[in-house]
Amino acid sequence: MAPEERADAARLLRGFERRFLAARALRSFPWQSLEEKLRDSSGSELLLDILQKTVKHPLCMKHPPSVKYVRSFLSELIRKHEAAHTEPSDELYQALAEVLTAEEPTHCHRSYLLPSGDSVTLCESTAIVSHGTTGLVTWNAALYLAEWAVENPAVFAHRTALELGSGAGLTGLAICKACRPSAYIFSDCHSRVLEQLQGNVLLNGFSLAPGTDARAQHPAPRTLEAEHPRVTVARLDWDTVTAPQLAAFHPDVVLAADVLYCPETVLSLVGVLRKLSACRTDQWAPDAYIAFTIRNPETCQLFTTELGQAGIPWEEVPRHDQKLFPYEEHSEMTILKLTL
């Protein structure tokens, strides 16, 4: 195989690997490129390589994705193979047979590869809305904010970060692994989300500091030499938390992703930001980064209007080019930097 062909095959494998590990929609996979490769005599070997990078990937063997998802993926892969080759693939059929009788659990795993070679693995609900909350799955803006953070580690290095509405924890875990914060506070208010969030923190090799509500005191003094940040999972209700409780966390940077999904949450979020702004001193004035998918322009306009009324300056962060994580291409997302 010529060097250019090897590079093309490597890109194709990488595309399948990243999308499958993150359990992205099958329509987003580079099927057309695969069909072109399968016309070559080396196509069968490429299919086995794809199998090793997806269903048989070490991360998937340890933290399996949805059974239904694996079944659908293998069925599509077999269809592509059968359309190009007359000889059946024992390996593909055996892999499919292994999941045909498997039961679908209520939770599955998604994994995201970091530039360092490390990864973030999340246990998520198989339903988009589960137990009355949307916080049990990862949304696109969380991936977008995590990408930006990985590209801008200096924003978080040796600093304390407070995340509002952490959900499944993707953004914070990526920051903890790639940006060297001294402390990271995940927060949410739904008990099921907090339970899953704590599990994901432990799943990714971090230990939890004591204190799981907004009344927990600020973590112990920072240690720049520490290999891992001090991680806290806090119960934080935006409508009832007080300014002193927020000040106790003493965050250097505040962030949130995909939390502007209705006017009520916009008003609650601005209320929290207003309380944080009221806590600032001459020596301490945290910045905030809010990432969101523009689903309803009126909701986004409400957010910026409310920020203006609260006296919180904001500016749009320039779009970043590097796409580390697979998410919906057509989604329009942005990050606002606020000065609290």
N, C-alpha and C positions, 0 to 999 in steps of 0.2 A: 504494500500500500504506500502510495506517494505521501510525502510529508503533508501536503495540503489536504489530502483525503483523510489522513490521520487526525489532523486538526479539526476538520469538519465532523468526523465521528466523535471526537472528544467533546465538542460543543453540543452535539446532539445528546450524548450520554448525560452531560451536565444538565441540559434542559429537562430531560426525563427525571433525573435524580432529584433536582430541586423541587420540581412540581409534585412528584409523587410523595416525597417525604413530608411536604406541607399539605398533602391531600387536596390539591387544587382541582378545579373542575376539569374533567377529561377533555373538554373541548379546547382547553388552553394548551394542550400538549402539542409538540411539533410533529404531528402525524404525517403531514405532507412531506416533510424532509425524510421521515422514516420510510415512507413508501418509495421515495426516489432511491434511497440506499438499498432497499430490499430487492430492487431490480438487479443489483450486482450479485455476483456469485458469493460474496462474503456476507450477504444479508442474514443468513441463519446465525452466523457467529455474532453479529451485531445484536440480534434479538436476545441471545444468551447473556451478552454483556449488559443489556438493558435490564434483564431479569435480576442480575446480580446487583445492579445499582438501584433497584426499586424494591420488589417484593422480598428479595434475599439480602437486602442491605442490612448490615449489622444493627443499625438504629431501629429498623423495622422489626427485626427479629427480637430485639430486646423490648421495644415499645411499639407494639403493633398498631397500625391504623385501623380504620373501620373495616370490618369484614365485607360489608356490602361494597365499599369502595375498591378493595383489593379484587373482589370478584368481577366487578365491572371493568376494571383496568385490564385484568388478564384476558377477559373475554374479547375486549377490543384489540389487544395485542395479538391474540390468536387469529382474529379475523384478518388483521393486516398480513400476518404470516401466510394464512391459507390463500389469500388473494394473490400472493406472489410466488408461492412454492407449493408443489404437489406433495412433497414429503412432509408428514406430520412432525411436530416437535414434541418428543416425549417429555422434555423438561417443562415446557409450557403447560401441557395437559396435566402433568403431575402436580404442578403448582396450583392449578385451578381446582383439581380434585381435593386438595388439602383444605380449601376454604369453602367448598360447596356445602359441606355439612356442618360447618362451624356456626355457632350462635353469635348473633350481634349483641355486643355488650352495650350498656348505656353510655359508656365513655370510650373514647379512642385517643390516639396520640397523633400529634403533628410535630415534625422536626424541621428546624431552620438552620442552615449551614452558615457559619460566620467566616469572614476572610481568614481568620487565624487557623482555621481547620477545626475549631471547636464548634459546638452546636447548642441550640436551645431546643429542648423537647417539652411539649406541653400536653397535659392530659386535659381533654375538653369534652363537653357534652356533645352527643351526636345530634342534638336538636338545637336549632338556632335560638329559639326561645325556650328556656327550660326553667322550671320552678319560678316562673314569673319574672325572669330577668334575662337580659341579653348579654350579661357579663361572663357567661360560661364559655364563650367562643372568642376567637381573635378576629378583629375587624381590620379592614385594609389600612386605615390611618395609623393603627398601631404598628404595622409593618413599615409604613412610610416614615414614621417618626423614629423607629428603631434604625432604619437605614441612615437617616440624617445624623443620628447620634453616633453611630459607628464611624461615620465620616468626620465627625467633629468631637473627638473624645476630650479635647481640652475644656469643653463646656462643663464636663462632669468630673474630670480627673481631680482626685483628692478633695472632693466637695461632697456635701450632703444633698441628696435629691429627694424630693417628696413628689410622688405620683398620685394624682387624683383619679379615682375610677380605674384602678389597675386592671380589672377584668381577669383574664387568664394569666396575665403577667409577662407577655412576650416582650414588650418594650423595655421594661425594667430588667428582665433577665439578660437581654442583649447588652444593655448598658453595664450591668454588673460584670459581665464576662469580657467586654471589649473596651470599656472606658475608664476603668480603675477609680470609681467613686470611693470615698472613704466610708460613706454610709448611704443606704438606700431605704426609703420608707415606701412600701407598697400600701395602698389604702383603697377601701371600698366599704359599702355599708350593708350589702346583702350577705347573710350568713353562709349561704351555699357558695357564693363567689369567694368569700374569705377562706372557707374550708378548702376549696379547690386551689386557690392561690397559694396557701401554705404548702399544699402537697406539691405544687409545681416548683416552688422554691427549693424544697428538699430534693425533689427529683433531679434538679440540676446541680446538686452538690453543695448547696449553701446551707448553713445552719441559721436558725431563727433566733434573734435576740428576744428577750422577755418583753412583754407588753404588746397587747393586740387590740388596744382601743385608743381613741384620740386623747385620752387622759394620760397615756404613757409618757414618761419623761423622755427628754432628748437622750439619745445614746451616749455612751461614755466617750471621753475625749478621743479625737481621731488619732489614728496611727498610720502615717503615710507608708510605713513599711509593710503593713498588713497585706497578705496575699489576696485575701478576699474582703469585700466591704462588709460592714456590719449591716445585716438585713433585718428589717422589722416589717411585719404585716399588721396594719392598724385598721380598726373599725372606725370609719370616719363618715358621719352623716353630715352632708353639706348644709342642711337646714338647721341643725342643732349645735354644730361645733362652735366653740367660742374662739375669739381672737387669742386669749392666753393659751388655750389648748394647741392652737396652730403654732403659736410662737415657741412652744416648748419643743417642737421638732427642730426649730431653727434651720430651716432649709436654705441652702445657697441657690438652689434652682428648683423650680416647680414645673411639672409637666402633666399633660393629660392628652389622651388620644380618643377620638371618636365618641365624644360625650355630648355633642351638640345635636341630639336627634329630635328634640322637641322644645317648644318655648319654655316649658317648666324647668327642664334641666339647665337651659341657658341662664335663666334667672338665678337658679340655685348655685351654679358655677360662679357667676359673677359675684354673688354674695360671698362665697368663700374667698375669691380673689380680693374683694374689697376688705375683708377681715385681715388677710395676709398683708395687704398694703398698709393697713392701719398699724401694723406691728413694726414697720420698718424704722430703722434708726439711722443716724449718720454713718455708723459703721456697718450696717446690715440692711441691704435692700435687694432681695432676690429677684432674679429674672424668671419669667415663666414662658414656657413653650407649649402652645395648644395646637394640636394637629387634628384636622377633621376632613371628612369627605363632604364635598358640597352637594348635598342631596336636594336641599330646599334653600334657594338663595335668600328667601325671606328670613329663615332661621339664622343664617349667617349674618345677615344685616342686623337682625335683632341683637346678636352677640356684640358686634362692633359698636352699635349704638349704645348698648348698656355699658360697655367699657368706657365710652366717652363720658357718659353721665356719671360714672364712678371715678372719673379723673385718672384712668389708667391708660397711659400711652401705649400704642401698639404699632408694629410694622410687620409686613409680610416677609418671611424668610425666603431668599431666592431658592428656586427649585434645584434639586440636586440631580445629577445625571446618572450616577451609578445605581443600578438596580441590583441589590443583593438578594432580595426576597421576591418570590413570585406572588403577585397580586393582580387584580383585575386591571388590564391595560386601560380600559375606558374610564376608570374612576378618576374624577377630578378632585385632587387633594391639595391641601395647603397647610402651612405651619405659620402661626402668628407668634411673634416674640413680644411679650408684654414686659413693661418696666413697672414693677410693683412699688 
